[in-house]
Amino acid sequence: MIRIRIEHEFWTQSMLICCNQLNHWTSISKHIFLPNTTFHTLWSNAYQINYLMPYAVTSKLKLLISGTKQEQLDAEDLCQFFNHLSTITTNTTTTTTTSSSETTFVKRSYIEKLYPFELATCFLYQKDFDYSKYYIQYAKDQFFLHWSQLSRLNEYGRRTTIQLIQPYYELDQFLVFIEQNLFLLKILENRYLTNNQDDLITRDLFLERIQKDLLSQWKLPDVIRSSISTWDDIVTN
């Protein structure tokens, strides 16, 4: 039985790695999220936390951003999971509530440490700019800490780690741009909500600023040295 379980885990990991390299997020999500499987049930054992959770978070986030309408609706459970972890429980009058709060704190600490970029992207999707700014700064802090601990002899580790800085930097730039042009964004949003298509001045001004302040400064990853995941993080996200 142990041999069968180990073999099954090996083939599962191989399949997830292949789908991840091919950006087949739907296949990953369907394989992990079987009936009655949620982000909360993935915490039931160490194998699921360490080997399935990374692919679960990534696939749901990608589908949330670029999936079909139905896939985006199905991926909303990632937002609910992150939002639940970000809610601080202050009522500790009972043992049950205290235990639940401690469990939530452990989960939140774990997720924040391993998935700060995903948290920042998810909260940006929900237009929660404050949380997004907090987590992208946390992601950059984690990056610099990890970079400082890498040996100069670890060429592969340094080369793969440095690729993380571009999506972090560009997401941070985008948040700064949003903060500086929030007034224009609200005008544009109201224009579409009221179906006022004649207000072209605001639209042109916004497009001019986004071209000057963002698009002209951004660049594609390196064709040879950048990984597929780096390309997807920058182009898709």
N, C-alpha and C positions, 0 to 999 in steps of 0.2 A: 504493500500500500504506500509506503514511504517513497519507494522508487517511482511509482506511478504519479504521485503528487509532485515530486521533484521534476519529473519529465514534463508534466502538464504546465508547471510554472515556467520551465525553460522555454517551451514553445509559445506560451502566452507572452513572455517577455520579448521573444524574437519577433512575434507578430506586431506587438506594439511599437517596437523600435522601427520596423519597416514602415508601418503606417505613419509614424511620426516623421520619418525622413521623406515620405511621399506626400505629406500634408493631408492625409486621408482622415480628417477629424471625425467625420460621421461614423466611419468604421470603428475608430477607437471608442467613441462614445457608446455605440451600440454594444460593443463587446464588454465594456466595463459596467455600464448601467443596465444590468438585467432587471427583470421585474423585482420590485421591492428593494432595489439597490439605490441608495442615496449617498450623498457626501457624508452624512452622519454614520451610516452603516459601514462605510469604508474604514472607520476607526476601530472596527471590531478586532483586528489583529495587526501585528507588525508588518506582515507581508503586504497587505493592502495599503497600509500607510506609506511604506517605503517604495513600493514598486508600482502600485496602481494609481495612487493619489496624484503623482506628478503628471501622468498622462490624462487623468480625469480632469484636473484643473485646466491644463493647456487646451484640451479638445473642446471643453465647454466654453472657454473664453474665445477661442477662434470661431466657434459656431455662433456665439453671441454677437460677434463683430461682423462676420461675413457670411453667415449661414442663411438659409431660406427663412421665410417668415415663421414657419412652423418650428424650424430648428432653433431660431432665436427664442421663441416662446419656451421650448423645452429646456434651453440653456439658462433660463431665468433662475433655476434652482441654485446656480453658482452665486448669483447676486444675493439670493436669500441666505445662503450659507455664510458668505462673507459678512453680510449685514448682521446676522445673528451673532457672529463672533465679535463684531465691533460694538455690540451693545453691552455696556457694563452693568451687571446686576448689582444693585446696591442694597437690596433687601436680604439680609442674612439672619432673619429671625428664627429660622428652623434649620435643623440639620440637613434636611433634603435640599433646601435652597442653597445652603452653604456648599454642600457637595457639588451641586450643579454649577455653582459659580466657579468653584475651583477647577472643575472639568473644562468649563468654557475658557477659563484663563489659560489653562495648559494648551488647549487647542489653538487659541488665538496666538499665543507666543510661538508655537510651532509654525503656524501658517505665516505669521509675519516674518519670521526668520528665513523661511525657505521661498516664499512667494510674494515678496514686496512689490515687484514689478507687475505681477498679475493683479494684485490688490489695487495698485494705482490705476491700471488700465480699466479694471472693472468699475471702480468708483467714478472714473472719468466718463465711462459709458452711461452711468446713472446721473451724470452732471453734478456729482458731489465733488466739487473742485477742492475743497479744503482737505478732505480725506485723501484725495488723489495726490495733492501736493505733499501731504505728510508722508505717504508711502513711497513716492518716488524719491524723496530726500532720504528716507530710510534705506531704500534700495541702493542709492549712491554711497551712503555710509557703509553699508555692508560690502559693496564692491571694493571700496578703498581699504577696508579692513582685510578682506580676503587677499587683495593684491599685495598688501604689505607683508603678508605671511608667506607668499610664494617665493621659493628659492629661485635665484637667477639661473640656476642650472636646469630648472624645470621649464624648458622651452615650450613644450606642448601645452602645459597648464597656463603659462603666461599668454600664449597665442590665443587659446580658446577663451580665456577670461577677458582679455582686452576687447573682444568682440561685443561684450555686453554693454560697453559704455555708450555706443552709438544710439541704440534704442532708448536707453535711460536718458541720455542728453536731449534727444529730440522730443521725447515725451515731456520733459521738464520745460523745454523751449515752448512747446505747444501750450502748456498750462500758463506760462508767463504771458503768451500772446492772448490767450482767452481772458486773463485777468485785466490786461491793458485795453482790450476791445470789447469788454462785456456789454457796454452801453450799445455799441453797434449791433451786437448779436441779439440783444433784446428787441431792438427796433426791427431787425430782419425777421425774428420769430413772430412778432406781432403783425408784420406785413403779410406773412404767409397765413397766419391764423385768421386774419381779416380779409384775406384774398385781395390785398391791395397790390396789384402787379405793376402799378405805375411808378412806384418809388424806386427808380433805378439808380439814383444818386448814392443812396446808402449802400446798395449792393456793390456798385462799382468801387466805392471807397473801401469797402471791406475786402473785395478781391484784390485791390491794389496793395493793401496792407499785408494780406496773407502771402502774396507773391514776394513782396519786398522783405518782410520780416521773417518768413519761414521758408517758403519753397526755394528761394534763391540761395539760402544757406544750407539746406539739406542736400545730401548726396546719397547715391546708392552704395551699398556695401561693396567691398572688393570682390571682383569676379572669382578670383582664385582662392584667396585666403579666408574669406568669410564663409561660414557654414550655412546650410540650408535654413536652419532655424533662425539664424540672424537675418537672412533675407526676408523670411516670412514675417518676423517680428516688425521689421521696418516697413516693408511694402504693405502688408495687410493691416497691421495695427494703425 
